Amino acid sequence: MTSMTTDAVTIPGTGVYRIDPGRSAISFATRHLFGLVPVRGTFGLRSGHIRVADRLDESAARAVIASDSFHTGSSTRDTQIRSRQYLDAGAHPDITFASTGLALTEDGWLLRGTLTVRGRTSPVPVRIVSLVPSAGGFRLRARARVDRYAFGITAGRGITGRRLTLTLDIVTG
């Protein structure tokens, strides 16, 4: 297994790497009250894997997020977001990401993929910020921007943010 380095990203050797949900984190930032008040929170990762192929463009990633793990520290808001009006966590317990390609762009590595929320799938590109090898795996930091309207979640216009900026801190091993 050889690795390749480009800027802040060291591509690990070929193989399948399991994402460690207990050591990984998905955080988000958005705004509410007509964009005036910042909101920060987290989602819990249920499972996932990353396959690094000999040809990097054939590499793949898949992650499953628990929709009922939405947490901002406000029990009223968290309950509302988990409800049928927003995530409908009871009927749709998983939010899934599946990659469709990996490419080195002029801005760095971009993992193209689709996100499925409430049974609706939409493209979501993920910008890889850093990838550093560790014992038996690696730590990956990435960012993505998600428009909830793309998934049919349009309730609460002006009250909850339309777009979320996700920060992924993924540990494999």
PyMOL CGO cylinders between C-alpha atoms (Angstrom):
from pymol import cmd
from pymol.cgo import CYLINDER

trace = [
    CYLINDER, 0.00, 0.00, 0.00, 1.60, 3.22, -1.18, 0.3, 1, 1, 1, 1, 1, 1,
    CYLINDER, 1.60, 3.22, -1.18, 0.35, 6.69, -0.54, 0.3, 1, 1, 1, 1, 1, 1,
    CYLINDER, 0.35, 6.69, -0.54, 0.39, 9.93, -2.53, 0.3, 1, 1, 1, 1, 1, 1,
    CYLINDER, 0.39, 9.93, -2.53, 0.52, 13.47, -1.12, 0.3, 1, 1, 1, 1, 1, 1,
    CYLINDER, 0.52, 13.47, -1.12, -1.05, 16.62, -2.61, 0.3, 1, 1, 1, 1, 1, 1,
    CYLINDER, -1.05, 16.62, -2.61, -1.10, 19.73, -0.38, 0.3, 1, 1, 1, 1, 1, 1,
    CYLINDER, -1.10, 19.73, -0.38, -2.94, 18.89, 2.88, 0.3, 1, 1, 1, 1, 1, 1,
    CYLINDER, -2.94, 18.89, 2.88, -4.15, 15.54, 1.56, 0.3, 1, 1, 1, 1, 1, 1,
    CYLINDER, -4.15, 15.54, 1.56, -2.17, 12.32, 1.76, 0.3, 1, 1, 1, 1, 1, 1,
    CYLINDER, -2.17, 12.32, 1.76, -4.03, 9.67, -0.21, 0.3, 1, 1, 1, 1, 1, 1,
    CYLINDER, -4.03, 9.67, -0.21, -3.81, 6.38, 1.73, 0.3, 1, 1, 1, 1, 1, 1,
    CYLINDER, -3.81, 6.38, 1.73, -2.97, 3.05, 0.16, 0.3, 1, 1, 1, 1, 1, 1,
    CYLINDER, -2.97, 3.05, 0.16, -5.62, 1.07, -1.66, 0.3, 1, 1, 1, 1, 1, 1,
    CYLINDER, -5.62, 1.07, -1.66, -8.13, -0.83, 0.44, 0.3, 1, 1, 1, 1, 1, 1,
    CYLINDER, -8.13, -0.83, 0.44, -11.41, -0.57, 2.28, 0.3, 1, 1, 1, 1, 1, 1,
    CYLINDER, -11.41, -0.57, 2.28, -11.41, 1.54, 5.44, 0.3, 1, 1, 1, 1, 1, 1,
    CYLINDER, -11.41, 1.54, 5.44, -14.27, 1.35, 7.95, 0.3, 1, 1, 1, 1, 1, 1,
    CYLINDER, -14.27, 1.35, 7.95, -15.40, 4.64, 9.44, 0.3, 1, 1, 1, 1, 1, 1,
    CYLINDER, -15.40, 4.64, 9.44, -15.29, 4.63, 13.23, 0.3, 1, 1, 1, 1, 1, 1,
    CYLINDER, -15.29, 4.63, 13.23, -18.60, 6.24, 14.31, 0.3, 1, 1, 1, 1, 1, 1,
    CYLINDER, -18.60, 6.24, 14.31, -17.42, 6.67, 17.91, 0.3, 1, 1, 1, 1, 1, 1,
    CYLINDER, -17.42, 6.67, 17.91, -14.41, 8.75, 16.89, 0.3, 1, 1, 1, 1, 1, 1,
    CYLINDER, -14.41, 8.75, 16.89, -15.99, 10.59, 13.96, 0.3, 1, 1, 1, 1, 1, 1,
    CYLINDER, -15.99, 10.59, 13.96, -18.14, 13.71, 14.09, 0.3, 1, 1, 1, 1, 1, 1,
    CYLINDER, -18.14, 13.71, 14.09, -20.52, 15.58, 11.82, 0.3, 1, 1, 1, 1, 1, 1,
    CYLINDER, -20.52, 15.58, 11.82, -21.18, 19.15, 12.87, 0.3, 1, 1, 1, 1, 1, 1,
    CYLINDER, -21.18, 19.15, 12.87, -23.19, 21.85, 11.14, 0.3, 1, 1, 1, 1, 1, 1,
    CYLINDER, -23.19, 21.85, 11.14, -23.78, 25.56, 11.19, 0.3, 1, 1, 1, 1, 1, 1,
    CYLINDER, -23.78, 25.56, 11.19, -26.82, 27.43, 9.93, 0.3, 1, 1, 1, 1, 1, 1,
    CYLINDER, -26.82, 27.43, 9.93, -28.85, 30.51, 10.84, 0.3, 1, 1, 1, 1, 1, 1,
    CYLINDER, -28.85, 30.51, 10.84, -32.42, 31.05, 11.96, 0.3, 1, 1, 1, 1, 1, 1,
    CYLINDER, -32.42, 31.05, 11.96, -34.80, 33.95, 12.63, 0.3, 1, 1, 1, 1, 1, 1,
    CYLINDER, -34.80, 33.95, 12.63, -34.43, 35.34, 9.12, 0.3, 1, 1, 1, 1, 1, 1,
    CYLINDER, -34.43, 35.34, 9.12, -30.69, 34.70, 9.11, 0.3, 1, 1, 1, 1, 1, 1,
    CYLINDER, -30.69, 34.70, 9.11, -29.93, 36.75, 12.20, 0.3, 1, 1, 1, 1, 1, 1,
    CYLINDER, -29.93, 36.75, 12.20, -29.05, 34.08, 14.76, 0.3, 1, 1, 1, 1, 1, 1,
    CYLINDER, -29.05, 34.08, 14.76, -26.40, 31.38, 14.28, 0.3, 1, 1, 1, 1, 1, 1,
    CYLINDER, -26.40, 31.38, 14.28, -27.25, 27.77, 15.14, 0.3, 1, 1, 1, 1, 1, 1,
    CYLINDER, -27.25, 27.77, 15.14, -24.66, 25.04, 15.59, 0.3, 1, 1, 1, 1, 1, 1,
    CYLINDER, -24.66, 25.04, 15.59, -25.21, 21.36, 16.14, 0.3, 1, 1, 1, 1, 1, 1,
    CYLINDER, -25.21, 21.36, 16.14, -24.26, 17.80, 15.38, 0.3, 1, 1, 1, 1, 1, 1,
    CYLINDER, -24.26, 17.80, 15.38, -25.46, 14.60, 13.76, 0.3, 1, 1, 1, 1, 1, 1,
    CYLINDER, -25.46, 14.60, 13.76, -24.36, 11.11, 14.79, 0.3, 1, 1, 1, 1, 1, 1,
    CYLINDER, -24.36, 11.11, 14.79, -22.76, 8.80, 12.29, 0.3, 1, 1, 1, 1, 1, 1,
    CYLINDER, -22.76, 8.80, 12.29, -24.24, 5.29, 12.25, 0.3, 1, 1, 1, 1, 1, 1,
    CYLINDER, -24.24, 5.29, 12.25, -21.78, 3.55, 9.88, 0.3, 1, 1, 1, 1, 1, 1,
    CYLINDER, -21.78, 3.55, 9.88, -19.70, 3.95, 6.78, 0.3, 1, 1, 1, 1, 1, 1,
    CYLINDER, -19.70, 3.95, 6.78, -16.72, 2.94, 4.72, 0.3, 1, 1, 1, 1, 1, 1,
    CYLINDER, -16.72, 2.94, 4.72, -14.26, 4.45, 2.27, 0.3, 1, 1, 1, 1, 1, 1,
    CYLINDER, -14.26, 4.45, 2.27, -12.74, 2.38, -0.53, 0.3, 1, 1, 1, 1, 1, 1,
    CYLINDER, -12.74, 2.38, -0.53, -9.51, 3.70, -2.01, 0.3, 1, 1, 1, 1, 1, 1,
    CYLINDER, -9.51, 3.70, -2.01, -8.99, 2.24, -5.49, 0.3, 1, 1, 1, 1, 1, 1,
    CYLINDER, -8.99, 2.24, -5.49, -5.84, 1.97, -7.57, 0.3, 1, 1, 1, 1, 1, 1,
    CYLINDER, -5.84, 1.97, -7.57, -7.39, 4.53, -9.90, 0.3, 1, 1, 1, 1, 1, 1,
    CYLINDER, -7.39, 4.53, -9.90, -8.43, 7.27, -7.49, 0.3, 1, 1, 1, 1, 1, 1,
    CYLINDER, -8.43, 7.27, -7.49, -11.42, 8.29, -9.62, 0.3, 1, 1, 1, 1, 1, 1,
    CYLINDER, -11.42, 8.29, -9.62, -12.86, 4.81, -8.94, 0.3, 1, 1, 1, 1, 1, 1,
    CYLINDER, -12.86, 4.81, -8.94, -12.65, 5.25, -5.16, 0.3, 1, 1, 1, 1, 1, 1,
    CYLINDER, -12.65, 5.25, -5.16, -15.94, 5.26, -3.27, 0.3, 1, 1, 1, 1, 1, 1,
    CYLINDER, -15.94, 5.26, -3.27, -17.43, 6.30, 0.05, 0.3, 1, 1, 1, 1, 1, 1,
    CYLINDER, -17.43, 6.30, 0.05, -20.70, 5.57, 1.81, 0.3, 1, 1, 1, 1, 1, 1,
    CYLINDER, -20.70, 5.57, 1.81, -21.94, 6.90, 5.13, 0.3, 1, 1, 1, 1, 1, 1,
    CYLINDER, -21.94, 6.90, 5.13, -25.16, 6.46, 7.10, 0.3, 1, 1, 1, 1, 1, 1,
    CYLINDER, -25.16, 6.46, 7.10, -26.23, 9.20, 9.52, 0.3, 1, 1, 1, 1, 1, 1,
    CYLINDER, -26.23, 9.20, 9.52, -28.90, 8.68, 12.18, 0.3, 1, 1, 1, 1, 1, 1,
    CYLINDER, -28.90, 8.68, 12.18, -31.60, 11.28, 11.44, 0.3, 1, 1, 1, 1, 1, 1,
    CYLINDER, -31.60, 11.28, 11.44, -32.81, 11.18, 15.06, 0.3, 1, 1, 1, 1, 1, 1,
    CYLINDER, -32.81, 11.18, 15.06, -29.34, 12.22, 16.24, 0.3, 1, 1, 1, 1, 1, 1,
    CYLINDER, -29.34, 12.22, 16.24, -29.90, 15.88, 15.24, 0.3, 1, 1, 1, 1, 1, 1,
    CYLINDER, -29.90, 15.88, 15.24, -28.72, 17.88, 18.26, 0.3, 1, 1, 1, 1, 1, 1,
    CYLINDER, -28.72, 17.88, 18.26, -28.40, 21.64, 18.85, 0.3, 1, 1, 1, 1, 1, 1,
    CYLINDER, -28.40, 21.64, 18.85, -28.80, 21.80, 22.62, 0.3, 1, 1, 1, 1, 1, 1,
    CYLINDER, -28.80, 21.80, 22.62, -32.37, 23.11, 22.33, 0.3, 1, 1, 1, 1, 1, 1,
    CYLINDER, -32.37, 23.11, 22.33, -34.76, 20.24, 23.05, 0.3, 1, 1, 1, 1, 1, 1,
    CYLINDER, -34.76, 20.24, 23.05, -37.70, 22.16, 21.55, 0.3, 1, 1, 1, 1, 1, 1,
    CYLINDER, -37.70, 22.16, 21.55, -35.86, 22.85, 18.28, 0.3, 1, 1, 1, 1, 1, 1,
    CYLINDER, -35.86, 22.85, 18.28, -34.35, 19.33, 18.15, 0.3, 1, 1, 1, 1, 1, 1,
    CYLINDER, -34.35, 19.33, 18.15, -37.77, 17.70, 18.60, 0.3, 1, 1, 1, 1, 1, 1,
    CYLINDER, -37.77, 17.70, 18.60, -39.25, 19.92, 15.90, 0.3, 1, 1, 1, 1, 1, 1,
    CYLINDER, -39.25, 19.92, 15.90, -36.45, 19.15, 13.42, 0.3, 1, 1, 1, 1, 1, 1,
    CYLINDER, -36.45, 19.15, 13.42, -36.81, 15.39, 14.03, 0.3, 1, 1, 1, 1, 1, 1,
    CYLINDER, -36.81, 15.39, 14.03, -40.60, 15.65, 13.47, 0.3, 1, 1, 1, 1, 1, 1,
    CYLINDER, -40.60, 15.65, 13.47, -42.56, 14.87, 10.30, 0.3, 1, 1, 1, 1, 1, 1,
    CYLINDER, -42.56, 14.87, 10.30, -42.38, 18.55, 9.39, 0.3, 1, 1, 1, 1, 1, 1,
    CYLINDER, -42.38, 18.55, 9.39, -38.61, 18.38, 8.82, 0.3, 1, 1, 1, 1, 1, 1,
    CYLINDER, -38.61, 18.38, 8.82, -36.50, 15.17, 8.95, 0.3, 1, 1, 1, 1, 1, 1,
    CYLINDER, -36.50, 15.17, 8.95, -39.36, 12.77, 9.75, 0.3, 1, 1, 1, 1, 1, 1,
    CYLINDER, -39.36, 12.77, 9.75, -36.91, 10.61, 11.70, 0.3, 1, 1, 1, 1, 1, 1,
    CYLINDER, -36.91, 10.61, 11.70, -39.59, 8.07, 12.63, 0.3, 1, 1, 1, 1, 1, 1,
    CYLINDER, -39.59, 8.07, 12.63, -40.30, 7.17, 9.00, 0.3, 1, 1, 1, 1, 1, 1,
    CYLINDER, -40.30, 7.17, 9.00, -36.80, 7.91, 7.66, 0.3, 1, 1, 1, 1, 1, 1,
    CYLINDER, -36.80, 7.91, 7.66, -34.25, 6.87, 10.30, 0.3, 1, 1, 1, 1, 1, 1,
    CYLINDER, -34.25, 6.87, 10.30, -31.24, 7.10, 7.95, 0.3, 1, 1, 1, 1, 1, 1,
    CYLINDER, -31.24, 7.10, 7.95, -29.66, 9.92, 6.02, 0.3, 1, 1, 1, 1, 1, 1,
    CYLINDER, -29.66, 9.92, 6.02, -27.24, 8.40, 3.51, 0.3, 1, 1, 1, 1, 1, 1,
    CYLINDER, -27.24, 8.40, 3.51, -24.35, 9.71, 1.47, 0.3, 1, 1, 1, 1, 1, 1,
    CYLINDER, -24.35, 9.71, 1.47, -23.01, 7.70, -1.47, 0.3, 1, 1, 1, 1, 1, 1,
    CYLINDER, -23.01, 7.70, -1.47, -20.13, 8.95, -3.59, 0.3, 1, 1, 1, 1, 1, 1,
    CYLINDER, -20.13, 8.95, -3.59, -20.32, 9.09, -7.35, 0.3, 1, 1, 1, 1, 1, 1,
    CYLINDER, -20.32, 9.09, -7.35, -16.74, 10.15, -8.07, 0.3, 1, 1, 1, 1, 1, 1,
    CYLINDER, -16.74, 10.15, -8.07, -13.53, 11.66, -6.77, 0.3, 1, 1, 1, 1, 1, 1,
    CYLINDER, -13.53, 11.66, -6.77, -11.60, 14.32, -8.67, 0.3, 1, 1, 1, 1, 1, 1,
    CYLINDER, -11.60, 14.32, -8.67, -8.64, 16.61, -8.14, 0.3, 1, 1, 1, 1, 1, 1,
    CYLINDER, -8.64, 16.61, -8.14, -9.83, 20.10, -9.08, 0.3, 1, 1, 1, 1, 1, 1,
    CYLINDER, -9.83, 20.10, -9.08, -7.93, 23.37, -9.05, 0.3, 1, 1, 1, 1, 1, 1,
    CYLINDER, -7.93, 23.37, -9.05, -9.39, 23.94, -5.56, 0.3, 1, 1, 1, 1, 1, 1,
    CYLINDER, -9.39, 23.94, -5.56, -8.31, 20.53, -4.25, 0.3, 1, 1, 1, 1, 1, 1,
    CYLINDER, -8.31, 20.53, -4.25, -9.98, 17.14, -3.90, 0.3, 1, 1, 1, 1, 1, 1,
    CYLINDER, -9.98, 17.14, -3.90, -13.73, 17.00, -4.49, 0.3, 1, 1, 1, 1, 1, 1,
    CYLINDER, -13.73, 17.00, -4.49, -15.83, 13.97, -3.61, 0.3, 1, 1, 1, 1, 1, 1,
    CYLINDER, -15.83, 13.97, -3.61, -18.99, 14.06, -5.68, 0.3, 1, 1, 1, 1, 1, 1,
    CYLINDER, -18.99, 14.06, -5.68, -21.95, 12.22, -4.30, 0.3, 1, 1, 1, 1, 1, 1,
    CYLINDER, -21.95, 12.22, -4.30, -25.60, 12.12, -3.46, 0.3, 1, 1, 1, 1, 1, 1,
    CYLINDER, -25.60, 12.12, -3.46, -27.31, 12.67, -0.15, 0.3, 1, 1, 1, 1, 1, 1,
    CYLINDER, -27.31, 12.67, -0.15, -30.65, 11.01, 0.58, 0.3, 1, 1, 1, 1, 1, 1,
    CYLINDER, -30.65, 11.01, 0.58, -32.88, 12.68, 3.18, 0.3, 1, 1, 1, 1, 1, 1,
    CYLINDER, -32.88, 12.68, 3.18, -36.53, 11.71, 3.72, 0.3, 1, 1, 1, 1, 1, 1,
    CYLINDER, -36.53, 11.71, 3.72, -36.40, 9.48, 0.66, 0.3, 1, 1, 1, 1, 1, 1,
    CYLINDER, -36.40, 9.48, 0.66, -35.26, 12.30, -1.65, 0.3, 1, 1, 1, 1, 1, 1,
    CYLINDER, -35.26, 12.30, -1.65, -31.84, 12.22, -3.26, 0.3, 1, 1, 1, 1, 1, 1,
    CYLINDER, -31.84, 12.22, -3.26, -29.86, 15.24, -4.41, 0.3, 1, 1, 1, 1, 1, 1,
    CYLINDER, -29.86, 15.24, -4.41, -26.24, 15.83, -5.43, 0.3, 1, 1, 1, 1, 1, 1,
    CYLINDER, -26.24, 15.83, -5.43, -23.96, 17.13, -2.68, 0.3, 1, 1, 1, 1, 1, 1,
    CYLINDER, -23.96, 17.13, -2.68, -20.28, 17.77, -3.43, 0.3, 1, 1, 1, 1, 1, 1,
    CYLINDER, -20.28, 17.77, -3.43, -17.89, 17.30, -0.49, 0.3, 1, 1, 1, 1, 1, 1,
    CYLINDER, -17.89, 17.30, -0.49, -14.66, 19.33, -0.44, 0.3, 1, 1, 1, 1, 1, 1,
    CYLINDER, -14.66, 19.33, -0.44, -11.82, 17.41, 1.24, 0.3, 1, 1, 1, 1, 1, 1,
    CYLINDER, -11.82, 17.41, 1.24, -9.89, 19.83, 3.45, 0.3, 1, 1, 1, 1, 1, 1,
    CYLINDER, -9.89, 19.83, 3.45, -7.31, 17.43, 4.86, 0.3, 1, 1, 1, 1, 1, 1,
    CYLINDER, -7.31, 17.43, 4.86, -6.55, 13.75, 4.98, 0.3, 1, 1, 1, 1, 1, 1,
    CYLINDER, -6.55, 13.75, 4.98, -3.80, 12.49, 7.28, 0.3, 1, 1, 1, 1, 1, 1,
    CYLINDER, -3.80, 12.49, 7.28, -2.72, 8.86, 7.76, 0.3, 1, 1, 1, 1, 1, 1,
    CYLINDER, -2.72, 8.86, 7.76, -2.97, 7.33, 11.22, 0.3, 1, 1, 1, 1, 1, 1,
    CYLINDER, -2.97, 7.33, 11.22, -2.32, 3.85, 12.61, 0.3, 1, 1, 1, 1, 1, 1,
    CYLINDER, -2.32, 3.85, 12.61, -4.36, 1.47, 10.44, 0.3, 1, 1, 1, 1, 1, 1,
    CYLINDER, -4.36, 1.47, 10.44, -6.38, 4.21, 8.76, 0.3, 1, 1, 1, 1, 1, 1,
    CYLINDER, -6.38, 4.21, 8.76, -6.65, 7.97, 8.43, 0.3, 1, 1, 1, 1, 1, 1,
    CYLINDER, -6.65, 7.97, 8.43, -8.38, 11.13, 9.64, 0.3, 1, 1, 1, 1, 1, 1,
    CYLINDER, -8.38, 11.13, 9.64, -10.32, 13.10, 7.04, 0.3, 1, 1, 1, 1, 1, 1,
    CYLINDER, -10.32, 13.10, 7.04, -11.74, 16.61, 7.36, 0.3, 1, 1, 1, 1, 1, 1,
    CYLINDER, -11.74, 16.61, 7.36, -14.21, 17.79, 4.76, 0.3, 1, 1, 1, 1, 1, 1,
    CYLINDER, -14.21, 17.79, 4.76, -16.93, 20.37, 4.21, 0.3, 1, 1, 1, 1, 1, 1,
    CYLINDER, -16.93, 20.37, 4.21, -20.21, 20.41, 2.32, 0.3, 1, 1, 1, 1, 1, 1,
    CYLINDER, -20.21, 20.41, 2.32, -23.10, 22.80, 1.92, 0.3, 1, 1, 1, 1, 1, 1,
    CYLINDER, -23.10, 22.80, 1.92, -26.62, 21.35, 1.96, 0.3, 1, 1, 1, 1, 1, 1,
    CYLINDER, -26.62, 21.35, 1.96, -29.79, 23.11, 0.82, 0.3, 1, 1, 1, 1, 1, 1,
    CYLINDER, -29.79, 23.11, 0.82, -32.70, 21.55, 2.73, 0.3, 1, 1, 1, 1, 1, 1,
    CYLINDER, -32.70, 21.55, 2.73, -35.16, 22.68, 0.04, 0.3, 1, 1, 1, 1, 1, 1,
    CYLINDER, -35.16, 22.68, 0.04, -33.50, 20.18, -2.35, 0.3, 1, 1, 1, 1, 1, 1,
    CYLINDER, -33.50, 20.18, -2.35, -34.94, 17.44, -0.12, 0.3, 1, 1, 1, 1, 1, 1,
    CYLINDER, -34.94, 17.44, -0.12, -38.44, 18.91, 0.07, 0.3, 1, 1, 1, 1, 1, 1,
    CYLINDER, -38.44, 18.91, 0.07, -37.88, 20.30, 3.58, 0.3, 1, 1, 1, 1, 1, 1,
    CYLINDER, -37.88, 20.30, 3.58, -39.37, 23.77, 3.14, 0.3, 1, 1, 1, 1, 1, 1,
    CYLINDER, -39.37, 23.77, 3.14, -41.27, 24.26, 6.41, 0.3, 1, 1, 1, 1, 1, 1,
    CYLINDER, -41.27, 24.26, 6.41, -40.41, 27.18, 8.65, 0.3, 1, 1, 1, 1, 1, 1,
    CYLINDER, -40.41, 27.18, 8.65, -39.17, 29.65, 6.04, 0.3, 1, 1, 1, 1, 1, 1,
    CYLINDER, -39.17, 29.65, 6.04, -37.61, 32.53, 7.93, 0.3, 1, 1, 1, 1, 1, 1,
    CYLINDER, -37.61, 32.53, 7.93, -37.57, 30.58, 11.16, 0.3, 1, 1, 1, 1, 1, 1,
    CYLINDER, -37.57, 30.58, 11.16, -34.97, 27.92, 10.34, 0.3, 1, 1, 1, 1, 1, 1,
    CYLINDER, -34.97, 27.92, 10.34, -32.02, 28.23, 7.98, 0.3, 1, 1, 1, 1, 1, 1,
    CYLINDER, -32.02, 28.23, 7.98, -32.35, 26.96, 4.43, 0.3, 1, 1, 1, 1, 1, 1,
    CYLINDER, -32.35, 26.96, 4.43, -28.69, 26.00, 4.07, 0.3, 1, 1, 1, 1, 1, 1,
    CYLINDER, -28.69, 26.00, 4.07, -26.43, 24.08, 6.41, 0.3, 1, 1, 1, 1, 1, 1,
    CYLINDER, -26.43, 24.08, 6.41, -22.66, 24.03, 6.24, 0.3, 1, 1, 1, 1, 1, 1,
    CYLINDER, -22.66, 24.03, 6.24, -21.47, 20.59, 7.30, 0.3, 1, 1, 1, 1, 1, 1,
    CYLINDER, -21.47, 20.59, 7.30, -18.03, 19.89, 8.72, 0.3, 1, 1, 1, 1, 1, 1,
    CYLINDER, -18.03, 19.89, 8.72, -17.02, 16.24, 8.65, 0.3, 1, 1, 1, 1, 1, 1,
    CYLINDER, -17.02, 16.24, 8.65, -14.30, 14.90, 10.92, 0.3, 1, 1, 1, 1, 1, 1,
    CYLINDER, -14.30, 14.90, 10.92, -14.01, 11.26, 9.87, 0.3, 1, 1, 1, 1, 1, 1,
    CYLINDER, -14.01, 11.26, 9.87, -11.71, 8.71, 11.49, 0.3, 1, 1, 1, 1, 1, 1,
    CYLINDER, -11.71, 8.71, 11.49, -11.12, 5.27, 10.00, 0.3, 1, 1, 1, 1, 1, 1,
    CYLINDER, -11.12, 5.27, 10.00, -9.43, 2.35, 11.60, 0.3, 1, 1, 1, 1, 1, 1,
]
cmd.load_cgo(trace, "trace")
